[in-house]
Amino acid sequence: MSSIMTIAWKEFKGFVKNPTFYIMMALLTLILSLLFTVQMQKFFQLGSMAMTQPGMGAQLNIHYTVFLNHLQILNLLLIFIVPAITMRLFAEEKKLRTFDLLLTSPLKSYEIVLGKYLGALMALFVVFAIAFMYPLGTAMFAQFSWAPLIIAFFGIYLIAAIYAAMNLFCSSLSESILISYVMAAILNIAVWFVSQGVEFADSQWARNILEHISLSFHISGLIEGTIRTNSLIYFFSGIGLFLFLNERVVESHRWR
Amino acid sequence: MIDVKNLTKEYGTLKAIDNVTFSIKKGEVVGFLGPNGAGKSTTMKIITGFMAPSNGSASVAGFDVFENPIEVKKRIGYLPETPPVYADQFVSEYLKYVAQLKKVPKDKINSFVDRAIEKTNLGSVRNRLIHHLSKGFKQRVGIAQAIVSDPEVLILDEPTVGLDPKQVAEIRDLIIELKGHHTIILSTHILPEVQATCEKVVIISKGKIVAQDTIDNLSKLEKGQGRIFIRLRKEVSDLRSVIAGIDEVMSVDIGNNKREWRIEYKGDDETIDKVSSKIVSNGLGLIELTPSRVDLEDVFLKLTYGMEKGG
């Protein structure tokens, strides 16, 4: 366990010291700020309309109109942010031959993988902390219930965690940071398309299958503030699968 | 301490090492010698548990490298060909990280890091980013990384490559200093390095071990064969005719000029007697006569290059 934390901390410190990470976070802040204000404005417009047309206000909810859109945007951005965070974790080590150090240290392959994965999750936590600033700021002049918001954030964090597991696996496959980024982004987009495919599938049968493997289906419950066990099992088994594959790739280095 | 038996590693159809067997006792400093691409690095990587062999077995301190890799890795400090350093870390931060990875007990980490820094003379750069260090310093950080966990076995893959002569000398001194405390395997293709630091030599060529012995024994490889160097006061156009009568003399070669000669002979010390008395009785003015043994370079070339020529 201590080795896992050693690697995780080292990787996290690597992110914090890296100027690219700051540039990425600055861009994230810029995009989120622009779009969050737009959402807020829309909400206020709807609000003032509701005052003149009674009965419409019942539909109006800051959680749905503002925060969920905010999270949807974050969800979309994660497709490109997560690969940028994970791309160097294995690829760079292999390229610079520092991977030799990890492979000749008294570590099990799963410790290396989990350490790097936790490091990536810590970096993602920074991303979510930034995104959480917006509802936090809103709380200064509006009242809303926190529990569904936090559960929704948790849901999107689980999506980020799945992306991180998949993208870390991509990083372990290549020695090139660029290839690992492109591979990871394509995989994320592919997964995202599965969710879109649900709407376009013709047969009910195919739709059922797509629905159960799509992220958005499982996330919808969490986004509305309800935690379902089958979704949690789905997320954790997805993470587990890719970490396992990743561990196999690392282990295979010892047998070449 | 280290036992290697019938080790074979194949990359596809290419045999990097072929049936390599040797053993190293505790506290020995062993030079692993061979031309580029002979299989030195491959053998070392297998001993460190970095890669698995196609066949055969290796054990360190009684632990099999493949059945108990964690125990083996705890006992080994390894410097690969490229020092595995992270450019974005400070020297002391990096060494601390390595010590943690090598499972050094928490309360000893700081003292171990200080010791490694002191031994490798890194005190002046300990708070600098590795990215800003010169190649020589990076190499030293690599060595510090290998010794930071105070391992029983040190495996250094070409530790002096790319260093300037002063740094090479410093690293040699360091290895000599580490002698006795650690069992050291050192790979190189630079011969003086081995002569200066190692007691025992394993020569490997094309994946096979061609000789393993102490340096003393290797230097006397051909039994009863010797070489003398002679300096005369007078110039001689052909020393061969002067000492023609002695059967034991095998060859006579001219040195830098007609006053210096090299004689190779097969026989005991009496041959030297005979040669010197011939020279003196001919009034050539003997100034210097130095018996010299065949040096490591000759052995090395004979075993590696000579075999290729079929000699």
Interface residues (C-beta under 8 A of the other chain):
Chain A: S2 S3 T6 I7 K10 G14 K17 N18 L96 R97 T98 F99 D100 L101 L102 L103 T104 S105 P106 L107 K108 H253 R254 W255 R256
Chain B: T48 G49 F50 M51 A52 P69 I70 E71 K73 K74 I76 Y78 P80 E81 T82 P84 V85 Y86 A87 D88 Q89 Y97 V98 Q100 L101 K102 K103 Q145
